[in-house]
Amino acid sequence: QAVSFEEVPVHGVARAAPPRMMAPRRAPGLLIASTLLAAVASAESMSGEFGQTVLGCACKGGKATHGYCGFHFHWGSQEDKPWCRTKHSCGNPGLQGSWAHCDERGVARRRAQDGQLYTSKEFKKHYESEGREKWSAAEPYPERRLARNNKAYTVFEFRDYYVDALGEQGWVPEWVNAKPEARQANDGKWWTFDEFVQYYGKSEAWRKWEAADNSRSDL
């Protein structure tokens, strides 16, 4: 960079002017990313039924596509955090409707062939390319827990039972602290799936579990 000199000498010697500082240039990718983030942040709306500001959004629930909290892997979504379609245009705008992230503790899990419960994201991670197929195959084996009425519900049924009274955030701790589903074995005692495995062994436990009377009444 060329150095300029002031026109008026000091003690007969021309004094060099300080070099001009150039503003740092942002990388195009960072500029675009920051612009998009700012746009998303400004577009987010925490609004309730009457347009009032609210603490959090309410999921639409079962009658809407992606109405429950989940990972919802499809061509337009590869979210690392679970989300749901929301009521009252709360949260983030989208082509298919408003949406917001939700509590991962309230995401559905299914029992895999190894006897463990996994979310759809965990199926994808555990089984890799076969994750989607394995998740679909496990549909008959959802996780269920006992509500206060002593009925065993899936996580979606559990939410439907509690959400009117406790709200979107209140039902999740109830689910977390609820006892797992138990079924009545041949000895007349009520056992969880893990207890069936301990008693019958993994291969026999599946058949015994499916044949056992369960604690889930007609909904």
Short mmCIF file of the C-alpha atoms (twelve columns), coordinates in Angstrom:
data_MODEL
# 
_entry.id   MODEL 
# 
loop_
_atom_site.group_PDB 
_atom_site.id 
_atom_site.type_symbol 
_atom_site.label_atom_id 
_atom_site.label_alt_id 
_atom_site.label_comp_id 
_atom_site.label_asym_id 
_atom_site.label_seq_id 
_atom_site.Cartn_x 
_atom_site.Cartn_y 
_atom_site.Cartn_z 
_atom_site.pdbx_PDB_model_num 
ATOM 1   C CA . GLN A 1   0.000   0.000   0.000  1 
ATOM 2   C CA . ALA A 2   1.408   3.424   -0.989 1 
ATOM 3   C CA . VAL A 3   2.190   5.829   1.855  1 
ATOM 4   C CA . SER A 4   1.007   9.442   1.370  1 
ATOM 5   C CA . PHE A 5   2.836   12.470  2.761  1 
ATOM 6   C CA . GLU A 6   1.342   15.586  4.291  1 
ATOM 7   C CA . GLU A 7   1.796   18.790  2.333  1 
ATOM 8   C CA . VAL A 8   3.186   20.803  5.283  1 
ATOM 9   C CA . PRO A 9   6.638   19.586  6.413  1 
ATOM 10  C CA . VAL A 10  7.496   19.423  10.078 1 
ATOM 11  C CA . HIS A 11  11.004  20.740  10.851 1 
ATOM 12  C CA . GLY A 12  11.773  20.454  7.174  1 
ATOM 13  C CA . VAL A 13  10.853  16.773  6.971  1 
ATOM 14  C CA . ALA A 14  7.709   15.528  5.341  1 
ATOM 15  C CA . ARG A 15  5.641   13.503  7.813  1 
ATOM 16  C CA . ALA A 16  4.026   10.277  6.645  1 
ATOM 17  C CA . ALA A 17  0.269   10.077  7.128  1 
ATOM 18  C CA . PRO A 18  -0.991  6.897   8.795  1 
ATOM 19  C CA . PRO A 19  -2.153  4.236   6.321  1 
ATOM 20  C CA . ARG A 20  -5.879  4.021   5.782  1 
ATOM 21  C CA . MET A 21  -7.500  0.961   7.371  1 
ATOM 22  C CA . MET A 22  -9.651  -1.059  5.035  1 
ATOM 23  C CA . ALA A 23  -12.908 -2.524  6.422  1 
ATOM 24  C CA . PRO A 24  -12.695 -6.338  6.636  1 
ATOM 25  C CA . ARG A 25  -14.635 -8.132  3.958  1 
ATOM 26  C CA . ARG A 26  -17.139 -10.781 4.966  1 
ATOM 27  C CA . ALA A 27  -17.119 -14.085 3.202  1 
ATOM 28  C CA . PRO A 28  -20.218 -14.302 0.951  1 
ATOM 29  C CA . GLY A 29  -21.389 -17.511 2.630  1 
ATOM 30  C CA . LEU A 30  -21.224 -16.008 6.119  1 
ATOM 31  C CA . LEU A 31  -23.050 -12.897 4.966  1 
ATOM 32  C CA . ILE A 32  -25.860 -14.946 3.423  1 
ATOM 33  C CA . ALA A 33  -26.122 -17.199 6.497  1 
ATOM 34  C CA . SER A 34  -26.282 -14.265 8.899  1 
ATOM 35  C CA . THR A 35  -28.909 -12.581 6.723  1 
ATOM 36  C CA . LEU A 36  -31.048 -15.726 6.690  1 
ATOM 37  C CA . LEU A 37  -30.733 -16.167 10.448 1 
ATOM 38  C CA . ALA A 38  -31.762 -12.575 10.989 1 
ATOM 39  C CA . ALA A 39  -34.753 -13.065 8.701  1 
ATOM 40  C CA . VAL A 40  -35.837 -16.208 10.557 1 
ATOM 41  C CA . ALA A 41  -35.420 -14.546 13.942 1 
ATOM 42  C CA . SER A 42  -37.459 -11.541 12.845 1 
ATOM 43  C CA . ALA A 43  -40.163 -13.790 11.349 1 
ATOM 44  C CA . GLU A 44  -40.643 -15.886 14.494 1 
ATOM 45  C CA . SER A 45  -43.882 -15.025 16.238 1 
ATOM 46  C CA . MET A 46  -44.775 -16.192 19.747 1 
ATOM 47  C CA . SER A 47  -48.490 -15.556 19.458 1 
ATOM 48  C CA . GLY A 48  -51.530 -17.142 21.036 1 
ATOM 49  C CA . GLU A 49  -55.162 -17.614 20.091 1 
ATOM 50  C CA . PHE A 50  -56.034 -13.936 20.470 1 
ATOM 51  C CA . GLY A 51  -52.766 -12.564 19.115 1 
ATOM 52  C CA . GLN A 52  -51.267 -12.141 22.566 1 
ATOM 53  C CA . THR A 53  -47.588 -12.842 23.285 1 
ATOM 54  C CA . VAL A 54  -47.155 -16.329 24.760 1 
ATOM 55  C CA . LEU A 55  -44.393 -18.243 26.529 1 
ATOM 56  C CA . GLY A 56  -44.417 -21.112 24.039 1 
ATOM 57  C CA . CYS A 57  -46.324 -22.554 21.114 1 
ATOM 58  C CA . ALA A 58  -48.967 -25.280 21.198 1 
ATOM 59  C CA . CYS A 59  -48.723 -28.202 18.771 1 
ATOM 60  C CA . LYS A 60  -51.749 -28.820 16.560 1 
ATOM 61  C CA . GLY A 61  -52.049 -32.439 17.632 1 
ATOM 62  C CA . GLY A 62  -53.280 -35.522 15.847 1 
ATOM 63  C CA . LYS A 63  -55.648 -34.136 13.207 1 
ATOM 64  C CA . ALA A 64  -52.870 -32.186 11.512 1 
ATOM 65  C CA . THR A 65  -49.945 -33.534 9.497  1 
ATOM 66  C CA . HIS A 66  -46.879 -33.350 11.754 1 
ATOM 67  C CA . GLY A 67  -49.176 -32.109 14.508 1 
ATOM 68  C CA . TYR A 68  -47.324 -33.991 17.242 1 
ATOM 69  C CA . CYS A 69  -43.750 -33.415 18.354 1 
ATOM 70  C CA . GLY A 70  -41.323 -35.497 16.286 1 
ATOM 71  C CA . PHE A 71  -38.406 -35.454 13.863 1 
ATOM 72  C CA . HIS A 72  -40.633 -35.867 10.782 1 
ATOM 73  C CA . PHE A 73  -37.884 -36.839 8.348  1 
ATOM 74  C CA . HIS A 74  -38.953 -36.108 4.782  1 
ATOM 75  C CA . TRP A 75  -37.629 -34.321 1.704  1 
ATOM 76  C CA . GLY A 76  -38.189 -30.876 3.200  1 
ATOM 77  C CA . SER A 77  -36.961 -31.604 6.713  1 
ATOM 78  C CA . GLN A 78  -33.812 -33.106 8.165  1 
ATOM 79  C CA . GLU A 79  -34.039 -31.339 11.516 1 
ATOM 80  C CA . ASP A 80  -31.712 -32.393 14.301 1 
ATOM 81  C CA . LYS A 81  -34.291 -31.191 16.846 1 
ATOM 82  C CA . PRO A 82  -37.922 -32.336 17.000 1 
ATOM 83  C CA . TRP A 83  -40.692 -29.992 15.883 1 
ATOM 84  C CA . CYS A 84  -44.425 -29.818 15.331 1 
ATOM 85  C CA . ARG A 85  -46.972 -27.826 13.369 1 
ATOM 86  C CA . THR A 86  -48.371 -25.165 15.665 1 
ATOM 87  C CA . LYS A 87  -51.660 -23.459 16.387 1 
ATOM 88  C CA . HIS A 88  -52.379 -19.747 15.886 1 
ATOM 89  C CA . SER A 89  -49.424 -19.183 13.495 1 
ATOM 90  C CA . CYS A 90  -47.103 -19.407 16.486 1 
ATOM 91  C CA . GLY A 91  -43.376 -19.945 15.976 1 
ATOM 92  C CA . ASN A 92  -41.777 -19.991 12.543 1 
ATOM 93  C CA . PRO A 93  -43.590 -19.544 9.218  1 
ATOM 94  C CA . GLY A 94  -43.447 -22.331 6.645  1 
ATOM 95  C CA . LEU A 95  -44.941 -23.314 3.302  1 
ATOM 96  C CA . GLN A 96  -47.113 -25.951 4.993  1 
ATOM 97  C CA . GLY A 97  -47.929 -23.821 8.029  1 
ATOM 98  C CA . SER A 98  -46.294 -22.498 11.170 1 
ATOM 99  C CA . TRP A 99  -43.969 -24.723 13.183 1 
ATOM 100 C CA . ALA A 100 -41.803 -24.696 16.304 1 
ATOM 101 C CA . HIS A 101 -39.255 -26.911 18.002 1 
ATOM 102 C CA . CYS A 102 -40.565 -28.956 20.917 1 
ATOM 103 C CA . ASP A 103 -39.383 -31.043 23.876 1 
ATOM 104 C CA . GLU A 104 -37.493 -34.154 22.746 1 
ATOM 105 C CA . ARG A 105 -38.682 -36.001 25.852 1 
ATOM 106 C CA . GLY A 106 -42.165 -36.036 24.324 1 
ATOM 107 C CA . VAL A 107 -41.167 -37.724 21.058 1 
ATOM 108 C CA . ALA A 108 -42.558 -41.165 20.154 1 
ATOM 109 C CA . ARG A 109 -40.346 -44.222 20.535 1 
ATOM 110 C CA . ARG A 110 -40.780 -47.740 19.198 1 
ATOM 111 C CA . ARG A 111 -39.279 -51.011 20.306 1 
ATOM 112 C CA . ALA A 112 -36.682 -52.385 17.905 1 
ATOM 113 C CA . GLN A 113 -35.695 -56.022 17.371 1 
ATOM 114 C CA . ASP A 114 -33.010 -55.692 20.032 1 
ATOM 115 C CA . GLY A 115 -35.735 -54.940 22.588 1 
ATOM 116 C CA . GLN A 116 -34.710 -51.311 23.065 1 
ATOM 117 C CA . LEU A 117 -36.866 -48.227 22.563 1 
ATOM 118 C CA . TYR A 118 -35.699 -45.697 19.973 1 
ATOM 119 C CA . THR A 119 -36.983 -42.477 18.419 1 
ATOM 120 C CA . SER A 120 -37.075 -42.242 14.618 1 
ATOM 121 C CA . LYS A 121 -33.830 -40.268 14.770 1 
ATOM 122 C CA . GLU A 122 -32.199 -43.014 16.843 1 
ATOM 123 C CA . PHE A 123 -33.462 -45.690 14.429 1 
ATOM 124 C CA . LYS A 124 -31.825 -43.743 11.626 1 
ATOM 125 C CA . LYS A 125 -28.563 -43.470 13.552 1 
ATOM 126 C CA . HIS A 126 -28.573 -47.067 14.821 1 
ATOM 127 C CA . TYR A 127 -29.620 -48.833 11.601 1 
ATOM 128 C CA . GLU A 128 -28.302 -46.238 9.112  1 
ATOM 129 C CA . SER A 129 -29.674 -46.970 5.600  1 
ATOM 130 C CA . GLU A 130 -32.240 -49.430 7.013  1 
ATOM 131 C CA . GLY A 131 -33.436 -46.974 9.653  1 
ATOM 132 C CA . ARG A 132 -36.624 -45.888 7.916  1 
ATOM 133 C CA . GLU A 133 -37.621 -49.467 7.079  1 
ATOM 134 C CA . LYS A 134 -36.904 -50.641 10.632 1 
ATOM 135 C CA . TRP A 135 -38.879 -47.727 12.069 1 
ATOM 136 C CA . SER A 136 -41.908 -48.611 9.944  1 
ATOM 137 C CA . ALA A 137 -41.634 -52.295 10.879 1 
ATOM 138 C CA . ALA A 138 -41.678 -51.366 14.575 1 
ATOM 139 C CA . GLU A 139 -45.006 -49.519 14.326 1 
ATOM 140 C CA . PRO A 140 -46.896 -52.309 16.195 1 
ATOM 141 C CA . TYR A 141 -44.539 -51.864 19.176 1 
ATOM 142 C CA . PRO A 142 -44.875 -48.272 20.422 1 
ATOM 143 C CA . GLU A 143 -43.777 -47.199 23.862 1 
ATOM 144 C CA . ARG A 144 -46.696 -46.844 26.276 1 
ATOM 145 C CA . ARG A 145 -46.852 -45.489 29.812 1 
ATOM 146 C CA . LEU A 146 -49.497 -45.435 32.511 1 
ATOM 147 C CA . ALA A 147 -51.526 -42.253 32.987 1 
ATOM 148 C CA . ARG A 148 -53.265 -41.301 36.235 1 
ATOM 149 C CA . ASN A 149 -56.339 -43.262 35.148 1 
ATOM 150 C CA . ASN A 150 -54.122 -46.376 35.108 1 
ATOM 151 C CA . LYS A 151 -54.460 -46.824 31.349 1 
ATOM 152 C CA . ALA A 152 -51.431 -47.395 29.144 1 
ATOM 153 C CA . TYR A 153 -51.141 -44.759 26.431 1 
ATOM 154 C CA . THR A 154 -48.736 -44.073 23.594 1 
ATOM 155 C CA . VAL A 155 -47.017 -40.706 23.899 1 
ATOM 156 C CA . PHE A 156 -49.554 -39.106 21.542 1 
ATOM 157 C CA . GLU A 157 -52.526 -40.553 23.429 1 
ATOM 158 C CA . PHE A 158 -50.863 -39.512 26.688 1 
ATOM 159 C CA . ARG A 159 -50.530 -35.926 25.450 1 
ATOM 160 C CA . ASP A 160 -54.166 -35.866 24.345 1 
ATOM 161 C CA . TYR A 161 -55.214 -37.021 27.815 1 
ATOM 162 C CA . TYR A 162 -53.234 -34.348 29.689 1 
ATOM 163 C CA . VAL A 163 -52.765 -31.350 27.403 1 
ATOM 164 C CA . ASP A 164 -56.091 -29.598 28.047 1 
ATOM 165 C CA . ALA A 165 -55.413 -29.495 31.775 1 
ATOM 166 C CA . LEU A 166 -51.622 -29.132 31.869 1 
ATOM 167 C CA . GLY A 167 -50.710 -27.430 28.605 1 
ATOM 168 C CA . GLU A 168 -47.995 -28.151 26.050 1 
ATOM 169 C CA . GLN A 169 -45.153 -27.970 28.559 1 
ATOM 170 C CA . GLY A 170 -46.967 -29.480 31.529 1 
ATOM 171 C CA . TRP A 171 -47.807 -32.891 30.097 1 
ATOM 172 C CA . VAL A 172 -44.180 -33.802 29.287 1 
ATOM 173 C CA . PRO A 173 -42.983 -34.174 32.921 1 
ATOM 174 C CA . GLU A 174 -46.011 -36.400 33.556 1 
ATOM 175 C CA . TRP A 175 -44.889 -38.626 30.680 1 
ATOM 176 C CA . VAL A 176 -41.275 -38.696 31.854 1 
ATOM 177 C CA . ASN A 177 -42.265 -39.737 35.374 1 
ATOM 178 C CA . ALA A 178 -45.003 -42.201 34.385 1 
ATOM 179 C CA . LYS A 179 -44.501 -45.935 34.844 1 
ATOM 180 C CA . PRO A 180 -43.968 -48.054 31.717 1 
ATOM 181 C CA . GLU A 181 -46.754 -50.282 30.437 1 
ATOM 182 C CA . ALA A 182 -47.118 -53.621 32.217 1 
ATOM 183 C CA . ARG A 183 -48.921 -56.737 31.012 1 
ATOM 184 C CA . GLN A 184 -50.281 -59.683 32.936 1 
ATOM 185 C CA . ALA A 185 -48.160 -62.815 32.620 1 
ATOM 186 C CA . ASN A 186 -49.175 -66.455 33.111 1 
ATOM 187 C CA . ASP A 187 -48.522 -66.207 36.842 1 
ATOM 188 C CA . GLY A 188 -51.099 -63.432 37.165 1 
ATOM 189 C CA . LYS A 189 -48.510 -60.742 37.901 1 
ATOM 190 C CA . TRP A 190 -48.077 -57.521 35.939 1 
ATOM 191 C CA . TRP A 191 -44.673 -57.159 34.306 1 
ATOM 192 C CA . THR A 192 -42.995 -54.621 32.061 1 
ATOM 193 C CA . PHE A 193 -41.406 -55.735 28.795 1 
ATOM 194 C CA . ASP A 194 -37.948 -55.704 30.371 1 
ATOM 195 C CA . GLU A 195 -39.231 -57.957 33.148 1 
ATOM 196 C CA . PHE A 196 -40.702 -60.331 30.540 1 
ATOM 197 C CA . VAL A 197 -37.233 -60.518 28.977 1 
ATOM 198 C CA . GLN A 198 -35.606 -61.215 32.336 1 
ATOM 199 C CA . TYR A 199 -38.032 -64.039 33.079 1 
ATOM 200 C CA . TYR A 200 -38.593 -65.650 29.652 1 
ATOM 201 C CA . GLY A 201 -35.447 -64.672 27.758 1 
ATOM 202 C CA . LYS A 202 -35.305 -62.312 24.793 1 
ATOM 203 C CA . SER A 203 -36.542 -64.712 22.095 1 
ATOM 204 C CA . GLU A 204 -39.550 -65.988 24.076 1 
ATOM 205 C CA . ALA A 205 -40.403 -62.626 25.658 1 
ATOM 206 C CA . TRP A 206 -41.760 -61.151 22.432 1 
ATOM 207 C CA . ARG A 207 -44.331 -63.931 21.965 1 
ATOM 208 C CA . LYS A 208 -45.346 -63.894 25.629 1 
ATOM 209 C CA . TRP A 209 -45.659 -60.106 25.611 1 
ATOM 210 C CA . GLU A 210 -47.943 -60.073 22.580 1 
ATOM 211 C CA . ALA A 211 -50.115 -62.859 23.992 1 
ATOM 212 C CA . ALA A 212 -50.440 -61.297 27.458 1 
ATOM 213 C CA . ASP A 213 -53.440 -59.314 28.636 1 
ATOM 214 C CA . ASN A 214 -52.464 -55.671 28.731 1 
ATOM 215 C CA . SER A 215 -53.461 -52.645 30.739 1 
ATOM 216 C CA . ARG A 216 -54.613 -50.660 27.738 1 
ATOM 217 C CA . SER A 217 -58.382 -50.284 27.618 1 
ATOM 218 C CA . ASP A 218 -60.412 -49.155 24.619 1 
ATOM 219 C CA . LEU A 219 -59.878 -45.439 24.065 1 
# 
